[in-house]
Amino acid sequence: MTPCLRGDISMALFLGSILFFHSPAQYFRLAIPVIVTTVITALFFIWIIGMVIRAHKKKVTTGKEGLLLETGIATSNLDPEGMVRIHGELWSAESPEEKIIKGDKVKVIKVEGMKLFVKRSGQ
């Protein structure tokens, strides 16, 4: 739903509620506390939906997807296998394309099981 459409619906609800105040019949009139409660509830749910959408748009930081393209440091020589430290954790890693010296910065290009495939980082 577009923001403009949400605004239109809110305005229609607001104007419809006001029409109930001036009804000639007593039983058609709407009390102000009912409108206030409805508006507060609607604002609460709009806020919750906004938070859910924002959470879904965030970058993944856990699991395989969270490791891809992350940088770390080689804690041993990788020729082609060795160990790297990423996010404060030691990982078994492999660098099939090039030899990496201990202390070099590396970037994760692929994750298979518990093994990371890395290349030298340009940073």
N, C-alpha and C positions, 0 to 999 in steps of 0.2 A: 504494500500500500504506500503510495507516495505521500510525502509530508503535506502536500496541498490537499489531497483527498482526506487525510486525517483531520485537517483543519476545517474542511467543509462539513464533515460529519459532526465534529464537535460543535460547530456553529449551529447546525440544524438542531442538535439536541438541546443546546442552550435556548435558542429561540422558541422551540416547541415547548420547553419547560415554562418559559415566560407566558406563553399563551394560556396555560392552565391557571395562572394567577387571576386572570380577569374573566373567568367563566361565570356566567350568571348562576349556575347551579352550584350549591355548596359542595356536593360530593365530587365535582369535577376539579375542584381547586387542589393545587399541589403545595405542600408545605416546604418552606425554605430549607429546613434540615434535610429533607429528602434530596433536594438538588445538591446541597453542599456535600452530602455523603456520596452521592453518585459521582460528582466531579472529583473528589479526593480519591475515590476508588479507581476511576478511569486514569487519573494521573499516576497513581501507584503502578497500575498494570502497564502503562506506556513506559514508565521508567524501567520496570522489570524486563520488558521486551527489548528495550534499548540495551540493557546490560547483557542480555543473552546474545543479541546480534554482535555486540562488541567482542564478547568472549569467543564467538565462532570465527571472527575475522583475525584474531591474534595468531601469530606465528607459533607453530608447534614447537615445544621445547623439550619434549620427552620422547622416549622410544627411538626407533630407527630414524624417523623423520626429523627428530630433534638433533641428531648427530650430523646429518648431511650438511656439507659446506661449512662445518664448524672448524675452527683452527685450534691447534694444540702444539705441543713440543715433543720431539723425539727424545725418549729417555735412554735409547740405545741405538746403535747403528741399524739401519734397515737395509739389508742386502740379501734377499728382498724382504725378509721378515724381521720383526723386532717389536719394541714396545713404544707406545706413545702415551702422553698424558693429555686428556681432554676433559674439561669440566672438573678437574681435580681427581680424575680416576685414571688408573692405568689400563690400557687396552692393548690387546694383541693386534698388531697391524702388519700390513704388507704393502710394499711399494713396488709393483711389477715394472714400472716404467723407468725408474731411476734409483740410484743409491742415495740414501739420505743419511747424513752424519748426525750423531748424537748432539742435541741442542738446536737443530734446525727446526724452523716452524713448518708445520704440515697442515694440509687441509684434507678433510674427509671427502672422498668422492663416491664411496659406495660402502654399504654395510651388508655383510652376509653372516647371519648368525651372531656370534660373538667376536667376529674378526672385522676390523676396519681396513679398507683399502684407501691409501692416502697418496698424496703427491706433495712435493715441496711447495710451500705457500710463497706467493710473490711479495708478501708484506715484509 
